[in-house]
Amino acid sequence: MTAEAAPGPIAPGRIDTGHAIRRLVRTWTSRIVSWLLVRAYLRPRLIGRDRLPNGPAIYCFNHLNWADPFILMGTLPMRPRLTFFGPKEENMSVGGRNRLMIWTGAAIPYRPEKNDLLEATRRVVGTLRSGGVVAIAGEGRIQPFESAIRPINEGAAYFALRAGVPMIPIAINGTSWLCLGRRVRIRIGEPLLPVGRPTRQAVDALTERCRASLEAMVRDEPEQVEPGPFGRRLTELFNEWPEGDRAAAEKSGRTLVAERGSVRAASAVGLAAPDAAQP
């Protein structure tokens, strides 16, 4: 993890004014460029802006495409300062997307194989205490369906409870395929206020509230029509599918959606076991 990855607190005697200025310039440059590029290619619409707090918060968004963080950078208000937790990478110097995120100064990478969760948590909490917001892709990966939500990781809820800040569900729709002139909606859900300490029970409860909010916002979204060659190439430019490719991810996603739908239906009539609905 590089010192440039996040705006965490600086220890006395280590203040680097030049570095801070460069980071600020890069942050504002990346936000302005994102604003211009997003509007040149897409038609973004921010819904529910009044639900965004003026102070620190955790933003938890669904993830359809590699471009989602840049679309948020070009759509959300310039203040408070926006920082992203992730991606989970061993080496952020590898890959164009990773290098770009590090250059912007808007990323807090997490190296799962290096067991640096404590350091990542310190940086997240430091960002929040400085008045910024931290955005997290709750699903922890991209997925191909506009109307579905995969299980939400517990990290976002843990950070919100740990720092005592609201958790804001943000639903992105329209980016499963990047098509020129396509309408992209960014919908802000009702703020979820943390209650108590970050115990297992509290984290699970807040995570489920966030998942339910995201699911409610996307469930009626139609699937997007596949664009032409340029749109397909741009869509898949930096996409990383855990299953290997988009076709395999679609197959896996359909199975997951069907299984979760069956579990919820059974739970509604009392046929499922008490813990059957857990992801």
N, C-alpha and C positions, 0 to 999 in steps of 0.2 A: 504494500500500500504506500503510495507516494504522499509526500507532505502536501501536494497540491490537490489531493482528492476531495477535501472537504474543508469547510471554514471553521473547524473546531477551535477551541480556545488555545491561545499561544502562551506558553510559560514565560514568566518574567526573564528578561535577558535574551530572549530569542525572537523578538519582534523584528520582522523583516519588512520594512515599509515598501521597498521596491517590489517584493513578491506580492504583497497585499494589493498594490496598485495594479500590477499586471493581471492578477486574478480578477479584480474588479472590472478591468477593461475587457478581459476575455468573456466574463459573464454577461456584461451588457451587450457586447458584440454578438455573442451567440443568440441572445434573446431577440435582438433586432433583426438579425439575419433569418432566424427561424420565423419571425413574424412575417417577413417579406416572402420567403419561399413558400410557406404554408398557404398564404393567400394567393400566390401566383399559380399554384397548381390545384389547390382544393378550395372548397367553400366551407370554412369552419363556422360553427355556431355554438356559442357558449350559453348554456341554459342554467339558470339558477345561480348566477354570479353573487347575488345578495346573500347566499348561504355560506360563502367563503369568509372565514374569520379574518380579522385584520392583524392577528398575531400568530404565534407559532401553532402548528397543527401537523398531523400526519395525514397525507392524502393517499388513499388506497384506490388504485385504478385497475380496471381490467386491461388485458394486453392482447392485441390482435396483430401487431406489426412492429418491426424494429423501429419504425418512425414515430411511434406513439410518444416517447419522451420529448422529441423535438416538436411534435404537434402541440403538446401541452406547453412547452416553452414559448411557442408562438401564439398561444391562445389565452393562457391564464394571465392574470394581472402581474405587472412587473414587481409589485411589492405585496407581501413579504418576499424575500429572496427565496427562489425555488432551487432545491437540491434533491437529487435522486439517490436512493439507496440501491446500490447494485450497478452493474450486473455482477453475478457471482462468477468471478474469473480468477484463475491462478496467476495469469500474467496479463495485465491490462495494456501492455505495450504491443500485444499481438492483435491484429485485426483492425480494419478501418473504423468500425463503429466504436470499439473500445478506445482507440487513440483519440477519436473525436470527442467522446464524452469526457475523457480526462482533460483534454485541451480546454474545454468550456469551463472547467473548474466547478461543474455542477453535479459531480458524481462522488458517492461514497462507496467504493468497491468493497466487496466482501469475498475473501479467499477462503472458501469452506475447507480446503485441505490443509490450511495453515492454522486452524483453530484460533482465529483472531476475532471471535465474536465480541469479546470484551472491548477490544480496541474500536471495532465498528460501532458498538453501542455508545462508547464515549464520544465518538465523532457525531453520531446522530443526536445525542442529548446536547452536546455542545452547540450544534446548529440550531436546535430548538431554543436553547437558552439565550442565544444571540438574537432571537426574534424571527428566525427563518422558518420555512416549512420544508418537510421532507416527504417526497412522493415515492411510493413503493408500488411496484406491480404485484398486486396481491396474489395472483396465480403463480408467480415465480417463473413464468415462461409465456411464450406466445401460444395462442390456440386459434383455430381457423373459423370459429362460428360466431356470428354477430349476436345471436339470441341465446347464448349459453355462457355459463360461468363455471370454470373448473374450481375445485376446492381451494379455499383461500389459506395461504400460509399464516402462521401465527405471529410472524415477526412484526407486522404493522400494529396489531393490537398490543403486543408486548411493549413496543416503544411508546405508544400512546399512554398506556398505563404507567410505565416507568417515569415518563416526563410529566404526566398529569395534563396532557393537552388533548383537544378534541380530535377525533378520527373522522375524516371526511371521505365518504365513498364518491368516486368519480367514474362515471360510465362513459366509455368512448365507443362510438359506433360509426362505421363507414370506412374503417381503415383495413379491413381484412383483405381488400384489394385496393391499391392506390391508383385511382383513375382520374384523369384530368377533368376538373370541374365538378368532381363528386362532392356531395354534401357530407360533411363530417360533423357529428354532434358530440359535444362534450357536456354531459349533464352532471350537475352537482347535487348530490343527495343531502338529506338532512344530517347535520353534524351529530355524531355519536359521542356522547360525553363519557369519559372513563369513570368508573366507580371502584374505589378501593385500590389495593396494591396489585401488582402483576402476578397474582397467583395463577395456578393452572386453570382453576375454575373461572376466574375473571377473564383471563386471556381467551379461553374457549368461548365464553359467552359473547365477548365483544367481537371476536372473529366471526361468529355465526350471525350476529346482527349486521355486520358489514356485508357478508355474503348475501344475506337475504335482501338487503337494500340494492346491491348491484344487480342481483338476479331480477328483481322487480323492475329495474330501469331498462333492462335489455331484452326481457323475455318476448316482447312483441316486435322486435326488430327483424325485418326481412334480410335474408342472405343476399350479399352483393353479387352482381353479374361480373363475371371474369372479364377484365379489360383486354385490350390488344397487346401486341408483343412488348411495346415499351412499358406499359403499365404492369404487365406480368414481371418483366425484368426488374423494374423499380421495386415492386412489392417484395420480391424475393432477394433483393440485393444483399441484405445483411440478416435475413431471417435464419434462425437456428432452430430446427425442429428436433426435439428430443427423440422422436420416433424415426428420424432419418430424412424424411421428406414430407411434403404437404399432404400427399395422398394417404400416407400412413397415419399422419396426425388426424386427418378427417375421419378415418376409420376408427381410430382409438377414441376420438371425441364422440362419435355417434354411439359407441358402446357405453361410454361413461354417462352420457346424457340419458340413455335408455335405462341404465341401471339405477341412477339417482332418481329418475322419474318413478320407477317401479317401487323403490324404497319409500319415497314420500307418499305415494298413493296407498301403499300398504299401511304406513304409519297412520294415515288419516282415518283408516277404518279399524285401527287397533290390531293389525295382523303382524306388524314387524316387532322384532325384539327391541327392548329399550335402547340398545346401543347400535341398532342396525343402520340408523341414519347418519352415523359418523362417516366422513369421507374416508 
